[in-house]
């Protein structure tokens, strides 16, 4: 993290800076810097620094603003990451950013209408991640159906009011999907029936858990259990331990019925 640009005597290829970085005007002398990471900035600090840079990749972490007009002047911008922003109530600021290829929105507090994303037809990767401490909320995935160029999609800790994953089937280039287990089993089964070619651990009746788990002994010691188990697909579905694997049969049969019913429509 660079606190004072007066301490630098060369043009960096990338910088990581706080909003209150000193001698920020030196950024203009070194522009364009390809990769910029800006954290803990106020709106005025963001606007000041944004006017001095034209990066290829920009990360805004805990930047306290919902006014992003300055992004429109970044003609080289293809990667944008916005993390931990409680002020964004609309994604309309993304509409002019049609040159984006990679977009990450993480820990956005307010419920979002994803419709503006439908205009970003140049996107190749998209990540929507609610973060560790809260869940991101959105209205529907339907706008993502227009993103024909996206090959990799992550939907982590995010919920949708209509709970439908079917719009993802229309993303013709989608190859890899990572998604949380927040939706009904029917939603995952429908997407699998429509697009069995998508690589995704959740598009199956269960997902194998290979992590090490620990139990507490009577003496208070932690005992490692490397056997793992199985996460059954669908919200409110159980975790099945290896020694109870016979219980998976009912869930596999349920999955097969759901998929067959959709395929027969």
HUQUI-V880089 format. One line per field, one symbol per residue. burial: I if it has 24 or more other ideal C-beta (glycine too) atoms within 12 Angstrom, else O. Layout:
BEGIN
burial: ???
END
This chain:
BEGIN
burial: OIOOIOOOOOOIOOIOIIIOIOOIOIIOOIIIIOIIIIIIIOOOIIIOIIOIIIIIIIIIIIIIIOOIOIIOOIOIIIIIIIIIIOOIOOIOIIOOIOIIIIIIIIIIOOOIIIOIIIIIIIIIIIIIIIIOOOIIIIIIIIIIIIIOIIOIIIIIIIIIOOIIIIIIIIIOIIOIIIIIIIIOIIIIIIIIIIIOOIOIOIIIIIIOOOOOOOOOOOOOOOOOOOOOIIIIIIOOIOIIOOOOOOOIOOIOOIIOOIIOOIOOO
END
